[in-house]
Amino acid sequence: MSSGSNSGGLMSSAGLVRYFDSEDRDAIAMSPKTVLAFCVLFGTFVQILSLTVA
């Protein structure tokens, strides 16, 4: 086998896996229920606004 442009593929992708698997401790953590509730409330607010403006 000759060393071509495909050499080191697994080595380079291993660093990306380690990067994306690590969690940042300074990041804001929100539960999925909180995000869903916010989206429903925001959607309701937009619908009410569109009824009052139009």
MDTraj code that builds the backbone (N, CA, C; nanometers):
import mdtraj as md
import numpy as np

residues = "MET SER SER GLY SER ASN SER GLY GLY LEU MET SER SER ALA GLY LEU VAL ARG TYR PHE ASP SER GLU ASP ARG ASP ALA ILE ALA MET SER PRO LYS THR VAL LEU ALA PHE CYS VAL LEU PHE GLY THR PHE VAL GLN ILE LEU SER LEU THR VAL ALA".split()
xyz = np.array([
    [0.0838, -0.1193, 0.0000],
    [0.0000, 0.0000, 0.0000],
    [0.0873, 0.1243, 0.0000],
    [0.0521, 0.2172, -0.0801],
    [0.1286, 0.3408, -0.0840],
    [0.0591, 0.4465, -0.0006],
    [0.1381, 0.5375, 0.0497],
    [0.0791, 0.6451, 0.1301],
    [0.0307, 0.7545, 0.0363],
    [-0.1006, 0.7661, 0.0223],
    [-0.1595, 0.8656, -0.0675],
    [-0.2304, 0.9727, 0.0128],
    [-0.3306, 1.0293, -0.0500],
    [-0.4045, 1.1363, 0.0168],
    [-0.4994, 1.0820, 0.1236],
    [-0.5193, 0.9491, 0.1292],
    [-0.6123, 0.8897, 0.2245],
    [-0.5428, 0.8467, 0.3536],
    [-0.4161, 0.8704, 0.3670],
    [-0.3451, 0.8261, 0.4872],
    [-0.3751, 0.9191, 0.6036],
    [-0.3976, 0.8614, 0.7206],
    [-0.4213, 0.9414, 0.8400],
    [-0.5649, 0.9873, 0.8561],
    [-0.6579, 0.9249, 0.7867],
    [-0.7973, 0.9653, 0.7960],
    [-0.8556, 0.9407, 0.9330],
    [-0.8244, 0.8260, 0.9902],
    [-0.8785, 0.7948, 1.1215],
    [-0.8149, 0.8809, 1.2299],
    [-0.6896, 0.9124, 1.2131],
    [-0.6225, 0.9950, 1.3131],
    [-0.6805, 1.1364, 1.3155],
    [-0.7110, 1.1919, 1.1990],
    [-0.7605, 1.3290, 1.1964],
    [-0.9052, 1.3370, 1.2452],
    [-0.9853, 1.2347, 1.2206],
    [-1.1238, 1.2396, 1.2655],
    [-1.1353, 1.2082, 1.4143],
    [-1.0379, 1.1426, 1.4722],
    [-1.0433, 1.1108, 1.6150],
    [-1.0383, 1.2381, 1.6989],
    [-0.9657, 1.3368, 1.6548],
    [-0.9601, 1.4636, 1.7275],
    [-1.0941, 1.5347, 1.7263],
    [-1.1661, 1.5269, 1.6151],
    [-1.2983, 1.5896, 1.6083],
    [-1.3967, 1.5207, 1.6997],
    [-1.3883, 1.3884, 1.7091],
    [-1.4785, 1.3144, 1.7973],
    [-1.4525, 1.3552, 1.9414],
    [-1.3275, 1.3666, 1.9800],
    [-1.2957, 1.4083, 2.1163],
    [-1.3431, 1.5513, 2.1421],
    [-1.3330, 1.6387, 2.0409],
    [-1.3738, 1.7779, 2.0571],
    [-1.5248, 1.7886, 2.0773],
    [-1.6019, 1.7172, 1.9972],
    [-1.7468, 1.7290, 2.0057],
    [-1.8049, 1.6490, 2.1213],
    [-1.7335, 1.5513, 2.1743],
    [-1.7835, 1.4750, 2.2876],
    [-1.7653, 1.5480, 2.4193],
    [-1.6715, 1.6375, 2.4260],
    [-1.6477, 1.7077, 2.5526],
    [-1.7544, 1.8133, 2.5745],
    [-1.8029, 1.8229, 2.6964],
    [-1.9042, 1.9220, 2.7297],
    [-1.8388, 2.0427, 2.7951],
    [-1.8863, 2.1583, 2.7596],
    [-1.8344, 2.2811, 2.8168],
    [-1.9064, 2.3090, 2.9481],
    [-1.8318, 2.3284, 3.0535],
    [-1.8932, 2.3516, 3.1846],
    [-1.9500, 2.4921, 3.1974],
    [-1.9060, 2.5849, 3.1125],
    [-1.9554, 2.7221, 3.1171],
    [-2.0818, 2.7405, 3.0338],
    [-2.1236, 2.6378, 2.9599],
    [-2.2397, 2.6501, 2.8723],
    [-2.3687, 2.6509, 2.9537],
    [-2.4699, 2.7154, 2.8983],
    [-2.6008, 2.7198, 2.9632],
    [-2.6695, 2.5856, 2.9407],
    [-2.7153, 2.5242, 3.0479],
    [-2.7835, 2.3955, 3.0382],
    [-2.9329, 2.4166, 3.0586],
    [-3.0112, 2.3769, 2.9602],
    [-3.1567, 2.3888, 2.9676],
    [-3.2184, 2.2534, 2.9372],
    [-3.3249, 2.2222, 3.0081],
    [-3.3914, 2.0949, 2.9827],
    [-3.4762, 2.1064, 2.8557],
    [-3.4997, 1.9964, 2.7884],
    [-3.5829, 2.0000, 2.6674],
    [-3.7257, 2.0476, 2.6946],
    [-3.7768, 2.0201, 2.8135],
    [-3.9120, 2.0648, 2.8479],
    [-3.9186, 2.2170, 2.8556],
    [-3.8133, 2.2792, 2.9057],
    [-3.8083, 2.4248, 2.9138],
    [-3.8060, 2.4866, 2.7749],
    [-3.7288, 2.4286, 2.6856],
    [-3.7204, 2.4798, 2.5491],
    [-3.8547, 2.4635, 2.4788],
    [-3.9196, 2.3493, 2.4963],
    [-4.0495, 2.3253, 2.4345],
    [-4.1552, 2.4227, 2.4881],
    [-4.1550, 2.4443, 2.6185],
    [-4.2507, 2.5375, 2.6782],
    [-4.2278, 2.6791, 2.6262],
    [-4.1030, 2.7202, 2.6147],
    [-4.0726, 2.8530, 2.5621],
    [-4.1200, 2.8668, 2.4179],
    [-4.0995, 2.7642, 2.3367],
    [-4.1423, 2.7689, 2.1963],
    [-4.2940, 2.7790, 2.1849],
    [-4.3663, 2.7031, 2.2674],
    [-4.5128, 2.7088, 2.2648],
    [-4.5610, 2.8467, 2.3084],
    [-4.5038, 2.9000, 2.4146],
    [-4.5439, 3.0330, 2.4612],
    [-4.5101, 3.1421, 2.3594],
    [-4.3955, 3.1312, 2.2981],
    [-4.3561, 3.2297, 2.1972],
    [-4.4471, 3.2213, 2.0752],
    [-4.4811, 3.1000, 2.0326],
    [-4.5721, 3.0829, 1.9197],
    [-4.7101, 3.1388, 1.9498],
    [-4.7583, 3.1163, 2.0715],
    [-4.8877, 3.1718, 2.1120],
    [-4.8834, 3.3242, 2.1140],
    [-4.7752, 3.3799, 2.1629],
    [-4.7581, 3.5250, 2.1658],
    [-4.7598, 3.5834, 2.0246],
    [-4.6929, 3.5176, 1.9312],
    [-4.6897, 3.5658, 1.7923],
    [-4.8292, 3.5567, 1.7312],
    [-4.9017, 3.4499, 1.7584],
    [-5.0370, 3.4365, 1.7041],
    [-5.1294, 3.5454, 1.7599],
    [-5.1195, 3.5741, 1.8871],
    [-5.2012, 3.6796, 1.9472],
    [-5.1654, 3.8149, 1.8865],
    [-5.0381, 3.8389, 1.8672],
    [-4.9948, 3.9645, 1.8061],
    [-5.0457, 3.9770, 1.6634],
    [-5.0429, 3.8689, 1.5886],
    [-5.0878, 3.8769, 1.4490],
    [-5.2388, 3.8993, 1.4415],
    [-5.3136, 3.8523, 1.5406],
    [-5.4578, 3.8756, 1.5412],
    [-5.4911, 4.0208, 1.5772],
    [-5.4135, 4.0803, 1.6647],
    [-5.4412, 4.2169, 1.7078],
    [-5.3925, 4.3195, 1.6064],
    [-5.2866, 4.2900, 1.5342],
    [-5.2311, 4.3870, 1.4390],
    [-5.3089, 4.3839, 1.3081],
    [-5.3454, 4.2669, 1.2608],
    [-5.4099, 4.2557, 1.1284],
    [-5.5542, 4.2946, 1.1299],
])
top = md.Topology()
chain = top.add_chain()
for i, resn in enumerate(residues, 1):
    res = top.add_residue(resn, chain, resSeq=i)
    for name in ("N", "CA", "C"):
        top.add_atom(name, md.element.get_by_symbol(name[0]), res)
traj = md.Trajectory(xyz[None], top)
